[in-house]
Amino acid sequence: TRDQPQGPVSRPSQSQDSTRALPAVMDEAARRQLQDQKKMQLLEQRVRDAARMQMGGGMPGAQEADELALFQERKKAYAQLASVEDDRRDTVEDAEATGGVIDGGTWEHRKRAREMLATAESALELTASSRGVHHLADYLPKEDLEAFMKNAQAKAAGEEAADTGGDFEKNKLDSSNVGFQMLQNAGWKEGEGLGATAQGMVNPVDMRATAGESAGLGVAPTHEVGQGDDEFEQYRKRMMLAYRFRPNPLNNPRRSYY
């Protein structure tokens, strides 16, 4: 059966729609027309915002300036709190004397401020690089994605994971390192193996932190591709890896919690 036309309906209250002068009552056709107009206006606004973000390099200028000003203000607060000496007392008597607030923050506050001061730049970089991005996969940097795909292809072929050497090249020790100097004084040369006969280890131990640290025997990183993983399992693990590079506008701590 066809829907029977409904009777007149009351228009929204003034608090719900204060920008339009509408009649006291509207029939069903007028109400639907108003809903369509609202949907079109919302769609047009989204298109204008997207175009403005694209032309402005990812974010409207005013919003970008506000974000940068907030970052500078937070960084200044971090530095002030982190500069307080650690030998100050944090006792119940101090808190009671100041109404429950310890001037300069507690030891935990100062410790966290130093951590946030060290990660402020990287958090801002993660947030800025994610402007205009909507899918989790888009957060994954290109070099990390390429390394993941190489490892996935190697595991699919039954081979060992490809070694990109990224961590070693970024943190490679030179003659300014004390341990490097001690090995040189003992007769070791760069490129040779360790030991008296130079037959020991040549390549450095993998320095990458894994989720297995302090997590129990046999625990492996959840984003590492394993033998027999199909395309759906590889996609899930790739998204878990990308999650580590999500925006961090509040500079929250990023822990290896999985």
Backbone as CSV, one residue per row, in Angstrom:
resi,resn,N_x,N_y,N_z,CA_x,CA_y,CA_z,C_x,C_y,C_z
1,THR,0.841,-1.200,0.000,0.000,0.000,0.000,0.868,1.238,0.000
2,ARG,0.346,2.300,-0.583,1.076,3.554,-0.640,0.990,4.252,0.709
3,ASP,2.107,4.958,1.033,2.121,5.682,2.291,1.103,6.805,2.254
4,GLN,0.349,6.918,3.298,-0.625,7.986,3.394,0.083,9.280,3.762
5,PRO,-0.276,10.398,3.149,0.368,11.675,3.482,0.130,12.030,4.935
6,GLN,1.152,12.514,5.554,1.045,12.890,6.955,0.516,14.319,7.070
7,GLY,0.013,14.612,8.237,-0.513,15.938,8.466,0.603,16.929,8.694
8,PRO,0.249,18.189,8.878,1.256,19.224,9.121,2.049,18.914,10.380
9,VAL,3.310,19.250,10.343,4.195,19.046,11.492,4.736,20.392,11.939
10,SER,5.033,20.502,13.205,5.577,21.742,13.744,7.016,21.894,13.300
11,ARG,7.420,23.127,13.044,8.808,23.371,12.631,9.730,23.238,13.828
12,PRO,11.033,23.047,13.578,11.976,22.925,14.685,11.955,24.169,15.557
13,SER,12.346,23.990,16.797,12.361,25.115,17.726,13.411,26.123,17.313
14,GLN,13.311,27.329,17.883,14.230,28.399,17.533,15.667,28.050,17.907
15,SER,15.845,27.273,18.985,17.191,26.888,19.392,17.815,25.886,18.440
16,GLN,16.982,25.094,17.740,17.500,24.109,16.805,17.847,24.735,15.464
17,ASP,17.119,25.748,15.047,17.349,26.336,13.735,17.073,27.828,13.835
18,SER,18.063,28.567,14.276,17.881,29.991,14.492,18.288,30.824,13.295
19,THR,18.765,30.183,12.218,19.264,30.921,11.067,18.227,31.039,9.959
20,ARG,17.105,30.399,10.100,16.099,30.424,9.035,14.771,30.928,9.602
21,ALA,14.102,31.723,8.786,12.754,32.169,9.144,11.769,31.222,8.480
22,LEU,11.225,30.303,9.240,10.358,29.268,8.717,8.935,29.508,9.195
23,PRO,7.984,29.001,8.449,6.586,29.143,8.885,6.336,28.358,10.170
24,ALA,5.243,28.702,10.814,4.927,28.057,12.083,4.701,26.569,11.910
25,VAL,4.087,26.162,10.806,3.866,24.746,10.521,4.299,24.463,9.102
26,MET,4.734,23.229,8.849,5.166,22.810,7.511,4.540,21.468,7.198
27,ASP,4.169,21.299,5.924,3.679,19.990,5.524,4.866,19.072,5.232
28,GLU,4.575,17.828,4.867,5.631,16.833,4.660,6.561,17.223,3.529
29,ALA,6.032,17.779,2.457,6.861,18.163,1.309,7.831,19.269,1.687
30,ALA,7.366,20.251,2.451,8.250,21.343,2.863,9.328,20.847,3.815
31,ARG,8.960,19.917,4.693,9.941,19.383,5.632,11.040,18.613,4.902
32,ARG,10.661,17.829,3.903,11.659,17.091,3.134,12.542,18.036,2.333
33,GLN,11.952,19.097,1.807,12.739,20.066,1.063,13.776,20.736,1.963
34,LEU,13.385,21.043,3.203,14.313,21.638,4.140,15.450,20.679,4.478
35,GLN,15.155,19.406,4.664,16.193,18.413,4.942,17.165,18.287,3.773
36,ASP,16.631,18.303,2.546,17.499,18.226,1.369,18.414,19.442,1.281
37,GLN,17.887,20.616,1.608,18.707,21.826,1.573,19.846,21.757,2.595
38,LYS,19.538,21.236,3.783,20.577,21.102,4.801,21.667,20.134,4.361
39,LYS,21.271,19.024,3.732,22.253,18.060,3.245,23.138,18.664,2.165
40,MET,22.548,19.446,1.255,23.326,20.083,0.190,24.292,21.113,0.765
41,GLN,23.835,21.871,1.752,24.715,22.867,2.369,25.889,22.203,3.081
42,LEU,25.624,21.095,3.756,26.694,20.369,4.425,27.694,19.810,3.421
43,LEU,27.186,19.269,2.305,28.067,18.733,1.273,28.911,19.837,0.645
44,GLU,28.304,20.979,0.373,29.054,22.098,-0.206,30.132,22.597,0.753
45,GLN,29.813,22.624,2.037,30.803,23.065,3.019,31.979,22.109,3.073
46,ARG,31.722,20.805,2.987,32.807,19.822,2.995,33.686,19.971,1.757
47,VAL,33.063,20.237,0.607,33.838,20.418,-0.620,34.721,21.657,-0.506
48,ARG,34.179,22.754,0.038,34.968,23.971,0.197,36.123,23.755,1.178
49,ASP,35.867,23.047,2.265,36.931,22.776,3.238,38.032,21.923,2.630
50,ALA,37.632,20.903,1.855,38.635,20.041,1.221,39.477,20.812,0.214
51,ALA,38.846,21.689,-0.567,39.584,22.489,-1.540,40.526,23.470,-0.846
52,ARG,40.072,24.062,0.245,40.908,25.004,0.977,42.101,24.303,1.612
53,MET,41.891,23.099,2.136,42.989,22.341,2.727,44.014,21.940,1.676
54,GLN,43.535,21.569,0.483,44.445,21.170,-0.585,45.259,22.355,-1.089
55,MET,44.626,23.507,-1.227,45.327,24.690,-1.713,46.290,25.233,-0.667
56,GLY,45.958,25.059,0.604,46.798,25.595,1.668,47.845,24.627,2.163
57,GLY,48.031,23.495,1.497,49.048,22.539,1.903,48.616,21.637,3.027
58,GLY,47.304,21.434,3.191,46.873,20.479,4.185,45.991,21.044,5.266
59,MET,46.010,22.369,5.508,45.201,22.917,6.582,45.024,24.405,6.342
60,PRO,43.851,24.954,6.634,43.677,26.395,6.512,44.719,27.140,7.324
61,GLY,45.147,28.298,6.798,46.227,29.036,7.426,45.968,29.391,8.872
62,ALA,44.747,29.861,9.191,44.435,30.255,10.562,44.542,29.067,11.513
63,GLN,44.023,27.922,11.110,44.080,26.744,11.966,45.506,26.249,12.122
64,GLU,46.286,26.325,11.060,47.686,25.904,11.138,48.462,26.813,12.081
65,ALA,48.184,28.110,12.021,48.867,29.045,12.914,48.484,28.795,14.372
66,ASP,47.206,28.498,14.606,46.766,28.201,15.974,47.431,26.937,16.505
67,GLU,47.556,25.944,15.639,48.190,24.698,16.066,49.653,24.907,16.394
68,LEU,50.346,25.714,15.595,51.756,25.995,15.859,51.929,26.803,17.144
69,ALA,51.026,27.763,17.371,51.104,28.562,18.601,50.864,27.693,19.833
70,LEU,49.910,26.769,19.729,49.648,25.858,20.843,50.842,24.953,21.101
71,PHE,51.484,24.514,20.027,52.676,23.672,20.179,53.788,24.425,20.905
72,GLN,54.017,25.680,20.523,55.058,26.470,21.174,54.738,26.713,22.647
73,GLU,53.456,26.946,22.944,53.056,27.170,24.329,53.262,25.911,25.177
74,ARG,52.881,24.757,24.620,53.065,23.508,25.361,54.541,23.196,25.552
75,LYS,55.335,23.428,24.529,56.759,23.137,24.624,57.425,24.010,25.679
76,LYS,56.983,25.252,25.781,57.513,26.148,26.807,57.157,25.638,28.200
77,ALA,55.922,25.152,28.354,55.506,24.605,29.650,56.294,23.346,29.989
78,TYR,56.547,22.500,28.994,57.356,21.305,29.225,58.747,21.691,29.735
79,ALA,59.358,22.676,29.069,60.715,23.076,29.424,60.776,23.654,30.829
80,GLN,59.772,24.446,31.208,59.759,25.028,32.550,59.645,23.947,33.615
81,LEU,58.767,22.987,33.388,58.572,21.922,34.368,59.773,20.983,34.408
82,ALA,60.378,20.731,33.243,61.518,19.817,33.191,62.776,20.419,33.797
83,SER,62.817,21.750,33.898,64.017,22.406,34.422,64.099,22.362,35.943
84,VAL,63.014,21.957,36.613,63.009,21.892,38.072,63.913,20.747,38.520
85,GLU,64.706,20.993,39.544,65.640,19.981,40.030,64.900,18.777,40.610
86,ASP,65.504,17.595,40.459,64.885,16.364,40.945,65.081,16.137,42.440
87,ASP,65.975,16.918,43.064,66.243,16.676,44.476,65.236,17.365,45.399
88,ARG,64.242,17.991,44.831,63.212,18.629,45.637,62.322,17.575,46.295
89,ARG,61.816,17.899,47.467,60.961,16.965,48.193,59.552,16.965,47.617
90,ASP,58.958,15.803,47.599,57.547,15.647,47.245,56.888,14.885,48.385
91,THR,56.451,15.602,49.396,55.909,14.958,50.582,54.455,15.356,50.783
92,VAL,53.802,14.607,51.641,52.418,14.924,51.996,52.339,16.283,52.684
93,GLU,53.345,16.600,53.509,53.353,17.889,54.196,53.403,19.045,53.210
94,ASP,54.202,18.880,52.133,54.266,19.932,51.113,52.918,20.132,50.445
95,ALA,52.259,19.026,50.120,50.973,19.123,49.452,49.920,19.753,50.361
96,GLU,49.929,19.378,51.645,48.947,19.937,52.576,49.186,21.422,52.814
97,ALA,50.435,21.827,52.798,50.746,23.233,53.050,50.320,24.128,51.893
98,THR,50.237,23.569,50.693,49.876,24.360,49.511,48.478,24.037,49.007
99,GLY,47.661,23.433,49.856,46.297,23.140,49.439,46.190,21.976,48.475
100,GLY,47.140,21.047,48.520,47.080,19.863,47.661,47.833,19.987,46.365
101,VAL,48.449,21.151,46.114,49.185,21.367,44.869,50.649,21.624,45.197
102,ILE,51.540,20.843,44.633,52.979,21.017,44.843,53.519,21.949,43.775
103,ASP,54.092,23.049,44.214,54.632,24.030,43.288,55.764,23.413,42.471
104,GLY,55.669,23.528,41.157,56.672,22.940,40.283,56.402,21.520,39.889
105,GLY,55.312,20.936,40.403,54.955,19.582,40.029,55.688,18.534,40.845
106,THR,55.149,17.341,40.853,55.788,16.231,41.549,56.909,15.647,40.693
107,TRP,57.591,14.670,41.262,58.668,14.017,40.503,58.119,13.373,39.237
108,GLU,56.936,12.771,39.324,56.326,12.146,38.148,56.008,13.185,37.076
109,HIS,55.533,14.373,37.511,55.240,15.431,36.553,56.508,15.881,35.824
110,ARG,57.576,16.052,36.571,58.816,16.519,35.961,59.399,15.459,35.022
111,LYS,59.309,14.215,35.429,59.808,13.135,34.577,59.020,13.067,33.264
112,ARG,57.701,13.181,33.378,56.868,13.144,32.172,57.099,14.371,31.294
113,ALA,57.362,15.526,31.906,57.622,16.732,31.130,58.882,16.585,30.289
114,ARG,59.909,15.954,30.856,61.133,15.738,30.081,60.886,14.802,28.906
115,GLU,60.066,13.798,29.140,59.751,12.866,28.066,58.952,13.564,26.958
116,MET,57.977,14.385,27.349,57.170,15.085,26.361,57.978,16.140,25.636
117,LEU,58.952,16.744,26.303,59.819,17.712,25.648,60.662,17.047,24.572
118,ALA,61.089,15.808,24.842,61.912,15.086,23.871,61.108,14.602,22.673
119,THR,59.812,14.356,22.863,58.978,13.820,21.778,58.075,14.879,21.148
120,ALA,58.196,16.138,21.554,57.300,17.176,21.049,57.450,17.358,19.543
121,GLU,58.690,17.394,19.061,58.917,17.616,17.634,58.380,16.456,16.793
122,SER,58.662,15.223,17.232,58.199,14.066,16.455,56.681,13.959,16.475
123,ALA,56.043,14.319,17.606,54.586,14.284,17.667,53.976,15.300,16.720
124,LEU,54.563,16.492,16.653,54.067,17.503,15.722,54.267,17.065,14.275
125,GLU,55.389,16.419,13.998,55.658,15.940,12.638,54.650,14.872,12.221
126,LEU,54.331,13.945,13.131,53.332,12.923,12.827,51.973,13.547,12.548
127,THR,51.605,14.528,13.358,50.302,15.169,13.195,50.243,15.967,11.907
128,ALA,51.316,16.707,11.596,51.320,17.529,10.392,51.315,16.679,9.123
129,SER,52.015,15.551,9.157,52.088,14.704,7.963,50.789,13.966,7.686
130,SER,49.876,13.942,8.640,48.619,13.217,8.466,47.467,14.114,8.061
131,ARG,47.732,15.349,7.756,46.659,16.254,7.351,46.051,15.797,6.032
132,GLY,44.737,15.761,6.006,44.041,15.331,4.810,43.996,13.839,4.613
133,VAL,44.540,13.074,5.572,44.569,11.616,5.479,43.420,11.056,6.310
134,HIS,42.756,10.033,5.776,41.581,9.491,6.454,41.709,7.995,6.746
135,HIS,42.502,7.277,5.959,42.608,5.830,6.161,43.860,5.513,6.946
136,LEU,43.773,4.497,7.792,44.886,4.109,8.647,46.119,3.750,7.833
137,ALA,45.942,3.141,6.682,47.085,2.720,5.862,47.904,3.908,5.373
138,ASP,47.271,5.077,5.266,47.984,6.251,4.767,48.965,6.817,5.782
139,TYR,48.869,6.410,7.042,49.803,6.887,8.057,51.164,6.209,7.949
140,LEU,51.221,5.052,7.319,52.465,4.283,7.252,53.441,4.958,6.296
141,PRO,54.635,5.344,6.767,55.619,5.970,5.881,56.016,5.046,4.734
142,LYS,56.448,5.657,3.649,56.754,4.892,2.436,57.871,3.892,2.675
143,GLU,58.942,4.307,3.385,60.070,3.394,3.586,59.685,2.211,4.471
144,ASP,58.824,2.460,5.469,58.385,1.355,6.322,57.458,0.409,5.563
145,LEU,56.645,0.975,4.679,55.773,0.140,3.858,56.588,-0.736,2.911
146,GLU,57.629,-0.162,2.301,58.473,-0.940,1.391,59.187,-2.067,2.144
147,ALA,59.684,-1.778,3.346,60.350,-2.814,4.136,59.377,-3.921,4.525
148,PHE,58.150,-3.546,4.865,57.147,-4.533,5.227,56.821,-5.429,4.038
149,MET,56.658,-4.844,2.860,56.309,-5.628,1.679,57.448,-6.551,1.276
150,LYS,58.701,-6.114,1.429,59.844,-6.973,1.125,59.871,-8.180,2.059
151,ASN,59.641,-7.919,3.342,59.612,-9.020,4.302,58.464,-9.974,4.015
152,ALA,57.323,-9.428,3.625,56.161,-10.260,3.329,56.430,-11.145,2.109
153,GLN,57.061,-10.582,1.087,57.377,-11.374,-0.108,58.394,-12.458,0.213
154,ALA,59.381,-12.118,1.054,60.392,-13.114,1.411,59.773,-14.252,2.214
155,LYS,58.909,-13.927,3.159,58.269,-14.970,3.970,57.339,-15.825,3.113
156,ALA,56.666,-15.206,2.149,55.774,-15.963,1.277,56.548,-16.958,0.420
157,ALA,57.809,-16.623,0.085,58.647,-17.503,-0.720,59.425,-18.492,0.137
158,GLY,59.199,-18.466,1.459,59.896,-19.383,2.350,61.307,-18.978,2.654
159,GLU,61.642,-17.696,2.467,62.988,-17.210,2.711,63.028,-16.427,4.012
160,GLU,64.241,-16.068,4.422,64.403,-15.237,5.606,63.982,-13.809,5.284
161,ALA,63.549,-13.097,6.311,63.114,-11.715,6.112,64.267,-10.876,5.598
162,ALA,63.958,-10.013,4.650,64.977,-9.144,4.081,65.469,-8.157,5.122
163,ASP,66.779,-7.934,5.173,67.381,-7.005,6.121,67.577,-5.671,5.431
164,THR,66.793,-4.686,5.858,66.889,-3.363,5.232,68.075,-2.571,5.745
165,GLY,68.583,-2.913,6.927,69.734,-2.202,7.469,69.433,-0.804,7.942
166,GLY,68.169,-0.465,8.046,67.808,0.902,8.400,68.281,1.297,9.776
167,ASP,68.049,0.454,10.787,68.446,0.781,12.151,69.960,0.886,12.267
168,PHE,70.662,-0.019,11.602,72.124,-0.011,11.703,72.713,1.241,11.070
169,GLU,72.210,1.629,9.903,72.755,2.802,9.229,72.453,4.080,10.011
170,LYS,71.258,4.153,10.630,70.904,5.356,11.378,71.706,5.478,12.658
171,ASN,72.087,4.354,13.265,72.744,4.366,14.569,74.151,3.782,14.516
172,LYS,74.742,3.810,13.368,76.065,3.240,13.199,77.081,3.995,14.049
173,LEU,77.911,3.234,14.770,78.923,3.827,15.633,80.159,4.198,14.822
174,ASP,80.862,5.247,15.296,82.100,5.663,14.644,83.198,5.796,15.696
175,SER,84.299,6.404,15.304,85.456,6.471,16.196,85.223,7.351,17.417
176,SER,84.126,8.102,17.438,83.834,8.932,18.613,83.224,8.118,19.750
177,ASN,82.820,6.883,19.474,82.211,6.038,20.496,83.297,5.367,21.331
178,VAL,83.070,5.300,22.655,84.067,4.733,23.555,84.287,3.249,23.268
179,GLY,83.200,2.494,23.066,83.341,1.076,22.765,84.081,0.834,21.466
180,PHE,83.811,1.688,20.474,84.517,1.599,19.195,86.020,1.811,19.405
181,GLN,86.375,2.782,20.220,87.783,3.062,20.493,88.455,1.917,21.245
182,MET,87.716,1.309,22.187,88.283,0.192,22.941,88.571,-0.989,22.025
183,LEU,87.676,-1.266,21.084,87.926,-2.366,20.154,89.111,-2.067,19.252
184,GLN,89.239,-0.817,18.826,90.379,-0.452,17.993,91.688,-0.600,18.759
185,ASN,91.680,-0.231,20.025,92.896,-0.375,20.843,93.267,-1.836,21.049
186,ALA,92.272,-2.719,20.959,92.538,-4.151,21.119,92.951,-4.804,19.810
187,GLY,93.052,-4.008,18.729,93.505,-4.539,17.457,92.402,-4.791,16.448
188,TRP,91.168,-4.469,16.786,90.073,-4.706,15.853,90.017,-3.609,14.811
189,LYS,89.618,-3.980,13.598,89.438,-3.022,12.515,88.006,-3.117,11.999
190,GLU,87.502,-2.002,11.564,86.121,-1.950,11.080,85.951,-2.875,9.874
191,GLY,84.922,-3.705,9.908,84.658,-4.661,8.847,85.140,-6.063,9.165
192,GLU,85.985,-6.207,10.204,86.480,-7.519,10.597,85.568,-8.134,11.656
193,GLY,85.696,-9.447,11.842,84.958,-10.128,12.875,85.594,-9.928,14.232
194,LEU,84.829,-10.187,15.259,85.339,-10.037,16.620,86.184,-11.250,17.004
195,GLY,86.988,-11.083,18.042,87.807,-12.184,18.535,89.256,-12.073,18.105
196,ALA,90.081,-12.896,18.736,91.524,-12.854,18.457,91.824,-13.249,17.021
197,THR,91.015,-14.157,16.452,91.264,-14.619,15.085,90.374,-13.913,14.066
198,ALA,89.612,-12.899,14.533,88.717,-12.119,13.649,87.691,-13.002,12.962
199,GLN,87.316,-14.105,13.624,86.328,-15.009,13.054,84.965,-14.875,13.733
200,GLY,84.832,-13.892,14.623,83.578,-13.733,15.345,82.538,-12.947,14.567
201,MET,81.572,-12.435,15.293,80.458,-11.720,14.694,80.923,-10.470,13.963
202,VAL,80.399,-10.273,12.762,80.710,-9.086,11.966,79.536,-8.117,11.990
203,ASN,78.354,-8.645,11.698,77.167,-7.794,11.680,76.685,-7.531,13.103
204,PRO,76.158,-6.335,13.364,75.688,-6.023,14.723,74.427,-6.794,15.069
205,VAL,74.202,-6.944,16.371,72.980,-7.580,16.842,71.803,-6.680,16.509
206,ASP,70.689,-7.283,16.115,69.501,-6.504,15.776,69.088,-5.665,16.970
207,MET,69.044,-4.351,16.772,68.735,-3.447,17.873,67.260,-3.083,17.940
208,ARG,66.452,-3.542,17.018,65.048,-3.158,17.003,64.318,-3.729,18.216
209,ALA,63.582,-2.883,18.904,62.801,-3.338,20.053,61.626,-4.161,19.570
210,THR,61.315,-5.185,20.295,60.205,-6.051,19.919,59.193,-6.097,21.039
211,ALA,58.003,-6.536,20.685,56.954,-6.628,21.697,57.232,-7.746,22.685
212,GLY,58.216,-8.605,22.398,58.517,-9.688,23.306,59.286,-9.263,24.535
213,GLU,59.812,-8.035,24.530,60.570,-7.569,25.677,59.648,-7.465,26.887
214,SER,60.006,-8.145,27.970,59.237,-8.146,29.218,57.811,-8.645,29.015
215,ALA,57.585,-9.396,27.957,56.230,-9.876,27.683,56.122,-11.386,27.765
216,GLY,57.193,-12.069,28.068,57.123,-13.509,28.191,57.810,-14.216,27.044
217,LEU,58.174,-15.460,27.291,58.892,-16.250,26.309,57.983,-16.602,25.131
218,GLY,58.503,-16.420,23.906,57.758,-16.800,22.720,56.857,-15.726,22.149
219,VAL,56.750,-14.571,22.802,55.908,-13.495,22.301,56.641,-12.785,21.169
220,ALA,55.969,-12.598,20.050,56.562,-11.967,18.879,55.803,-10.688,18.540
221,PRO,56.433,-9.749,17.836,55.738,-8.530,17.425,54.513,-8.862,16.581
222,THR,53.413,-8.181,16.855,52.161,-8.516,16.177,52.149,-8.089,14.719
223,HIS,53.058,-7.177,14.318,53.052,-6.714,12.931,54.054,-7.475,12.060
224,GLU,54.790,-8.434,12.628,55.753,-9.196,11.844,55.029,-10.280,11.040
225,VAL,55.329,-10.348,9.747,54.707,-11.341,8.875,55.309,-12.706,9.169
226,GLY,54.462,-13.722,9.247,54.910,-15.067,9.514,54.668,-15.996,8.337
227,GLN,55.252,-17.165,8.417,55.062,-18.165,7.376,53.581,-18.559,7.317
228,GLY,53.047,-18.601,6.110,51.666,-19.022,5.924,50.634,-17.924,6.080
229,ASP,51.035,-16.689,6.333,50.068,-15.598,6.430,49.472,-15.310,5.058
230,ASP,48.153,-15.308,4.972,47.510,-14.981,3.701,47.414,-13.461,3.560
231,GLU,46.804,-13.013,2.472,46.755,-11.575,2.205,45.930,-10.825,3.242
232,PHE,44.935,-11.466,3.812,44.111,-10.813,4.823,44.887,-10.636,6.125
233,GLU,45.661,-11.662,6.497,46.474,-11.569,7.703,47.594,-10.548,7.527
234,GLN,48.186,-10.492,6.343,49.218,-9.500,6.077,48.646,-8.088,6.121
235,TYR,47.426,-7.914,5.614,46.778,-6.604,5.660,46.528,-6.185,7.112
236,ARG,46.064,-7.108,7.931,45.807,-6.800,9.342,47.089,-6.371,10.046
237,LYS,48.184,-7.077,9.784,49.446,-6.736,10.421,50.007,-5.422,9.876
238,ARG,49.756,-5.149,8.603,50.204,-3.867,8.044,49.457,-2.697,8.695
239,MET,48.186,-2.894,8.990,47.422,-1.848,9.667,47.904,-1.660,11.111
240,MET,48.311,-2.742,11.762,48.834,-2.640,13.120,50.160,-1.886,13.123
241,LEU,50.960,-2.067,12.083,52.204,-1.311,11.963,51.910,0.158,11.689
242,ALA,50.942,0.429,10.826,50.587,1.815,10.506,50.042,2.547,11.721
243,TYR,49.415,1.821,12.644,48.838,2.435,13.841,49.900,3.125,14.685
244,ARG,51.134,2.678,14.587,52.210,3.296,15.354,52.531,4.700,14.848
245,PHE,52.137,5.014,13.631,52.455,6.305,13.026,51.230,7.215,12.948
246,ARG,50.222,6.913,13.753,49.006,7.725,13.748,49.306,9.125,14.297
247,PRO,48.458,10.098,14.021,48.683,11.461,14.533,48.726,11.480,16.058
248,ASN,49.473,12.429,16.577,49.622,12.549,18.025,49.545,14.025,18.423
249,PRO,48.385,14.650,18.268,48.286,16.099,18.539,48.500,16.469,19.991
250,LEU,48.241,15.561,20.926,48.400,15.859,22.346,49.741,15.394,22.891
251,ASN,50.610,14.858,22.033,51.933,14.389,22.448,51.816,13.357,23.563
252,ASN,50.904,12.432,23.391,50.735,11.361,24.367,51.889,10.360,24.249
253,PRO,52.196,9.635,25.320,53.295,8.664,25.257,52.964,7.524,24.305
254,ARG,53.930,7.130,23.521,53.770,6.013,22.604,54.598,4.846,23.120
255,ARG,53.923,3.837,23.634,54.593,2.681,24.213,54.453,1.481,23.289
256,SER,55.371,0.551,23.419,55.267,-0.715,22.698,54.357,-1.636,23.499
257,TYR,53.058,-1.341,23.427,52.109,-2.074,24.255,51.490,-3.243,23.529
258,TYR,51.913,-3.538,22.320,51.446,-4.737,21.643,52.562,-5.304,20.805
